[in-house]
């Protein structure tokens, strides 16, 4: 039996009327989830073992179809809701998947690893998402460990936002579900509403990526959330301003920063007071995870990765050990802009601009240039629109070749369904400005 289904059956018997998940005004108790999944699974038309690509916008529907598929012996993959139809078809056909709505199929199981039980997609922020296959135990065996580190238990009331096709959301919700807790989200992209829910619904656990944390804390203004007991988020794009804001707004919370990846699960972590002592760190390895650094590249060995990761692997990330035994993340080897034969680190430029007083958030991306090949462009969040000359002054601390040649100003950065900066949208906005100026 599926580990997820076995756990759901346990909670459906132990606390049938406890609400497991609320999306907008729809509430699902553990018992209701169990019965609805039973009914759905009995009517799925796919042969056992089929790989099924599920594209839904509603997180509750995503979770129901995922569990129903597992109960029926299928191998589900949650697809990003905003992925274009052509990309969906490419992923399905190249990986032997059928589409849940029946428009693509049948599943070619010869393309799926025999041990695979479900799949996850990379965020696809700069290209077609990659599919990775997992066995359920690669997550569920680690839930007790990560829950202890993140401060999650049966009393946890989690708020998150976004699609379960983003592995961070899916794993965070799944570990709260595993503990018998409660999870809350809304479909609206409304940071003020998120903060209101935190305050009014006794939310005590929060998972959002740093870009959304900045947005919800700006909406909070000077308010605090004294009921918050646990906050966990990715560590690579944290800065001193966000660190201070998190501690000001959540004075009673255990704030944990992690470094991880969909294919390798959690890699390192630290608590925010450790980050304050050594800004830029991603912490020490999680239990049972081994990390070494060779020629500035980070190598990871973990028993909790995707199928095919049972050996030392590198994601192309770079880092260095600090005197306190933590790892400082220095960038991604593929996150570079090739400008006139020079490689510009995207992370370095972003970190420098985040330290300036006017810029609240930033994403650096490459745009084509006839003379240099590529040049850096900056998408920035500022409280009030600034003259171009002011923005350029913010970049004077950088070498001239690293200074953005183009600037886009936003009230909030555009994000994709995985809560990652939507570089495709930024490029389209940049192209529109070029046509306008032509």
C-alpha positions in Angstrom: 0.0 0.0 0.0 1.1 3.6 -0.7 2.8 5.2 2.4 0.6 8.3 1.8 -2.6 6.3 1.7 -1.6 4.3 4.8 -0.9 7.5 6.7 -4.2 9.1 5.6 -6.1 6.0 6.7 -4.4 6.3 10.1 -5.4 9.9 10.6 -8.9 9.3 9.2 -9.4 6.8 12.0 -7.6 8.7 14.7 -9.1 12.2 14.1 -11.7 11.9 11.4 -13.2 15.4 11.9 -10.0 17.3 12.1 -9.5 19.6 9.1 -6.4 18.5 7.1 -6.6 21.1 4.3 -8.5 24.3 3.6 -8.3 26.0 0.2 -10.3 29.3 0.1 -13.6 28.3 1.8 -13.3 24.5 1.0 -12.4 22.4 4.0 -11.4 18.8 3.9 -11.3 16.7 7.1 -9.0 13.7 7.2 -12.1 11.4 6.9 -13.5 13.4 3.9 -10.2 13.2 2.1 -10.1 9.4 2.7 -13.6 8.8 1.4 -13.2 11.2 -1.6 -9.9 9.6 -2.6 -11.5 6.1 -2.3 -14.3 7.1 -4.7 -12.0 8.8 -7.2 -9.5 5.9 -7.3 -12.3 3.4 -8.0 -13.2 5.3 -11.2 -9.8 6.0 -12.7 -9.6 4.6 -16.3 -5.9 4.0 -16.5 -4.1 0.6 -16.3 -2.1 0.1 -13.1 1.4 1.3 -13.4 0.6 4.1 -15.8 2.4 7.4 -15.5 -0.2 10.1 -15.3 0.5 13.9 -15.8 -2.0 15.9 -13.7 -2.5 19.6 -14.6 -4.8 21.3 -12.2 -4.9 24.8 -10.7 -6.6 24.0 -7.4 -4.2 22.6 -4.7 -7.0 20.6 -3.1 -7.8 19.0 -6.4 -4.1 18.3 -7.1 -3.8 16.5 -3.7 -7.0 14.5 -4.2 -5.9 13.3 -7.7 -2.4 12.6 -6.6 -3.6 10.4 -3.7 -6.3 8.8 -5.8 -3.7 7.9 -8.4 -1.5 6.4 -5.8 -4.3 4.3 -4.4 -5.1 3.0 -7.9 -1.5 2.0 -8.4 -0.7 4.8 -10.8 2.4 7.0 -10.9 1.3 10.6 -10.8 3.2 13.7 -11.8 1.8 17.1 -10.8 2.2 19.5 -13.7 2.7 23.3 -13.4 -0.7 25.0 -14.0 0.8 27.7 -16.2 2.8 25.4 -18.4 1.8 25.9 -22.1 0.0 23.0 -23.9 3.0 22.4 -26.2 5.3 22.0 -23.2 2.8 19.7 -21.5 2.7 17.5 -24.5 6.5 17.4 -24.8 6.9 16.3 -21.2 4.2 13.7 -21.5 5.5 12.2 -24.8 9.2 12.2 -23.9 8.6 10.5 -20.6 5.9 8.0 -21.5 3.1 9.7 -19.6 -0.6 10.0 -20.4 -2.5 13.2 -19.5 -5.1 12.9 -16.8 -7.8 14.3 -19.0 -7.2 11.6 -21.6 -6.0 13.9 -24.4 -2.5 12.3 -24.4 -1.8 8.6 -23.9 -1.7 5.8 -23.2 1.3 5.7 -20.9 4.4 4.0 -22.2 5.7 2.3 -19.0 8.9 1.2 -20.7 10.1 4.8 -20.3 9.4 4.8 -16.5 11.8 3.3 -14.0 10.4 0.1 -12.5 10.8 1.5 -8.9 9.1 4.8 -9.7 6.0 5.7 -7.6 5.5 9.4 -8.4 7.3 12.1 -10.3 8.2 15.7 -9.6 9.0 18.5 -12.1 11.8 21.1 -11.8 10.6 24.7 -11.7 11.4 25.3 -15.4 12.1 29.0 -14.7 14.4 29.2 -17.7 13.4 26.3 -19.9 11.3 23.1 -20.1 10.9 21.5 -16.7 12.8 18.3 -16.1 11.0 15.2 -14.7 12.5 13.3 -11.8 11.1 10.0 -10.4 10.8 9.1 -6.8 9.9 6.3 -4.5 7.5 7.4 -1.7 9.9 6.4 1.1 12.5 8.9 -0.2 10.2 11.5 1.3 8.2 9.8 4.0 11.2 8.2 5.7 12.6 11.6 6.1 9.5 13.4 7.4 10.2 12.6 11.1 13.7 14.1 10.8 12.8 17.3 8.9 9.7 17.8 11.1 11.8 17.8 14.2 14.2 20.4 12.6 11.4 22.6 11.3 9.3 22.4 14.4 6.3 20.6 12.8 3.9 18.4 14.7 0.2 17.5 15.0 -0.6 21.0 16.4 1.0 22.7 13.4 -1.3 25.1 11.4 0.6 25.8 8.2 0.1 28.6 5.7 1.6 28.2 2.3 0.8 29.7 -1.2 1.0 28.3 -4.7 0.8 25.1 -6.6 1.7 21.6 -5.3 3.5 21.1 -8.6 6.3 23.2 -6.9 8.2 20.6 -4.9 8.7 23.0 -2.0 5.0 23.5 -1.4 4.2 19.8 -2.0 6.8 18.6 0.4 6.0 21.2 3.1 2.3 20.3 3.0 3.0 16.6 2.9 5.2 16.7 6.0 2.5 18.6 7.9 -0.1 16.1 6.7 2.2 13.3 7.8 2.3 14.8 11.3 -1.5 15.1 11.4 -1.5 18.9 11.2 -3.6 21.4 9.3 -2.7 23.4 6.2 -4.3 26.6 4.8 -4.0 28.4 1.6 -5.9 30.6 -0.8 -5.9 30.9 -4.6 -5.6 34.7 -4.6 -2.2 36.3 -5.0 -2.9 38.8 -2.1 -0.2 39.3 0.5 -2.5 41.5 2.6 -5.0 38.7 2.7 -2.3 36.2 3.6 -1.2 38.3 6.5 -4.9 38.7 7.7 -5.2 34.9 7.6 -2.0 34.5 9.7 -3.4 36.8 12.3 -7.1 35.8 12.4 -6.8 32.0 12.0 -4.1 31.2 14.5 -1.6 30.1 11.9 1.5 29.0 13.8 3.7 27.7 10.9 4.7 29.4 7.7 6.3 28.2 4.5 7.0 30.8 1.8 10.0 31.4 -0.4 11.9 34.6 0.3 10.3 36.5 -2.6 6.8 35.9 -1.1 8.1 36.5 2.5 9.2 40.0 1.4 5.7 40.6 0.0 3.8 39.5 3.0 6.0 41.4 5.4 5.6 44.6 3.4 1.9 44.1 3.6 2.2 43.6 7.4 3.8 47.0 7.8 4.6 47.2 11.6 2.3 44.4 12.8 3.6 41.2 14.4 2.3 37.7 14.5 2.9 36.5 18.1 1.2 33.1 17.5 3.8 32.1 14.9 6.1 29.4 16.1 7.8 28.0 13.0 8.9 29.6 9.8 11.0 27.8 7.2 12.2 29.0 3.8 15.0 28.7 1.3 18.2 30.4 2.3 20.0 31.3 -1.0 18.3 34.7 -1.5 18.0 35.9 2.1 19.5 39.3 2.9 20.0 41.3 6.1 16.9 43.3 5.6 14.7 40.2 5.3 16.4 38.5 8.2 15.6 41.5 10.4 12.1 41.8 9.2 11.4 38.1 9.9 12.6 38.4 13.4 10.6 41.6 14.0 7.3 40.3 12.7 7.7 36.7 14.1 9.4 37.3 17.5 8.4 33.9 19.0 9.2 31.8 15.9 11.9 29.2 15.2 13.1 30.5 11.8 14.9 27.8 9.8 16.7 28.4 6.5 17.4 25.5 4.2 19.2 24.7 1.0 17.8 21.9 -1.1 16.7 20.8 -4.5 13.8 18.7 -5.9 16.2 15.9 -7.0 18.2 15.7 -3.8 15.6 16.8 -1.1 17.0 18.8 1.8 20.8 19.3 1.9 21.8 21.9 4.5 20.1 24.1 7.1 20.7 26.8 9.7 18.7 28.9 12.1 18.4 32.6 11.5 20.6 33.6 14.4 23.4 31.5 12.8 22.8 33.3 9.5 23.1 36.7 11.2 26.5 35.7 12.6 27.6 34.5 9.1 25.5 36.2 6.4 25.2 34.2 3.2 25.6 30.7 4.7 23.2 27.8 3.9 24.3 26.0 7.1 25.4 22.5 7.9 24.2 19.2 6.3 20.9 17.7 7.3 21.2 14.4 9.2 22.3 11.4 7.0 23.3 13.8 4.2 27.0 14.1 3.3 28.4 17.2 1.7 31.9 18.0 0.4 33.3 20.9 -1.6 35.9 20.3 -4.3 37.2 23.1 -6.6 34.4 25.3 -5.2 31.7 22.9 -6.4 29.2 21.4 -3.8 28.9 17.6 -4.0 26.0 15.8 -2.2 25.5 12.2 -1.1 22.0 11.5 0.2 19.8 8.4 0.6 16.7 10.6 0.1 17.1 11.7 -3.5 15.3 10.9 -6.7 15.8 7.6 -8.5 19.3 7.5 -10.0 20.8 9.8 -7.3 22.2 7.0 -5.1 25.7 8.3 -5.6 27.6 11.6 -5.1 26.0 14.3 -7.2 26.5 18.0 -7.9 23.8 20.4 -9.0 26.4 22.8 -10.4 26.2 25.0 -7.3 29.3 26.6 -5.8 30.2 27.3 -2.2 32.9 27.3 0.5 33.3 26.2 4.1 33.3 28.9 6.8 35.4 28.9 10.0 32.3 27.8 11.9 31.8 24.8 9.8 28.9 26.1 7.7 28.7 26.3 3.9 28.5 29.6 2.3 26.5 29.5 -1.0 28.3 31.5 -3.7 26.2 30.8 -6.8 25.2 28.4 -9.5 27.7 27.6 -12.2 24.9 27.8 -14.8 23.5 31.1 -13.4 25.9 33.2 -15.3 25.7 35.8 -18.0 28.3 35.5 -20.8 29.1 39.1 -21.6 32.0 39.9 -24.0 33.8 36.7 -23.0 33.4 37.4 -19.3 31.2 35.3 -17.0 29.0 37.5 -14.7 27.6 35.8 -11.6 23.8 36.5 -11.3 23.9 35.8 -7.6 26.8 38.3 -7.0 24.9 41.1 -8.8 21.6 40.4 -7.1 23.3 40.3 -3.6 25.0 43.7 -4.3 21.8 45.4 -5.4 19.8 44.0 -2.5 22.1 45.8 -0.1 21.2 49.2 -1.6 18.6 51.2 0.3 16.0 51.7 -2.5 15.8 48.2 -4.0 13.5 45.9 -2.1 13.9 42.9 -4.4 15.7 42.1 -7.6 16.2 39.5 -10.3 19.1 39.7 -12.7 18.6 38.1 -16.2 20.4 38.0 -19.5 19.2 39.8 -22.6 20.8 39.5 -26.1 23.3 42.1 -27.3 24.7 42.3 -30.8 28.2 43.3 -29.6 28.6 41.5 -26.3 26.5 38.4 -26.8 24.6 38.9 -23.5 24.3 41.8 -21.1 22.7 41.9 -17.6 19.2 43.4 -17.1 17.6 44.0 -13.7 14.0 43.6 -12.7 13.6 45.5 -9.4 11.0 46.2 -6.8 11.1 49.8 -5.5 8.6 51.6 -3.3 8.3 54.4 -5.8 9.3 54.6 -9.4 12.8 55.9 -9.7 14.6 57.8 -12.5 17.0 55.6 -14.5 19.9 57.7 -13.3 19.1 56.8 -9.6 19.0 53.1 -10.4 22.3 53.3 -12.2 23.9 54.9 -9.1 22.7 51.9 -7.1 25.0 49.7 -9.3 28.1 51.8 -9.1 29.5 49.5 -6.4 29.8 46.8 -9.1 32.5 46.6 -11.8 31.2 48.3 -15.0 30.7 45.0 -16.9 28.5 43.7 -14.1 26.2 46.7 -14.0 22.7 46.1 -15.5 22.3 47.7 -18.9 18.5 47.7 -18.7 16.2 48.2 -15.8 12.6 47.1 -15.3 10.6 48.4 -12.3 7.8 46.5 -10.7 5.5 46.8 -7.7 6.2 43.1 -7.2 8.3 40.7 -9.2 6.3 38.5 -11.6 6.4 34.9 -10.4 5.6 31.6 -12.1 3.4 28.9 -10.5 6.5 27.6 -8.6 6.9 30.9 -6.8 10.1 31.5 -8.8 10.9 34.8 -10.6 9.3 34.5 -14.0 12.2 35.3 -16.3 10.1 34.6 -19.4 7.7 37.3 -18.4 10.5 39.7 -17.6 12.1 39.1 -21.0 8.7 39.7 -22.7 8.4 43.0 -20.8 12.0 44.0 -21.8 11.3 43.2 -25.4 8.1 45.3 -25.3 10.2 48.3 -24.0 12.7 47.8 -26.8 9.9 47.9 -29.4 8.5 51.0 -27.8 11.8 52.7 -27.9 12.6 51.7 -31.4 
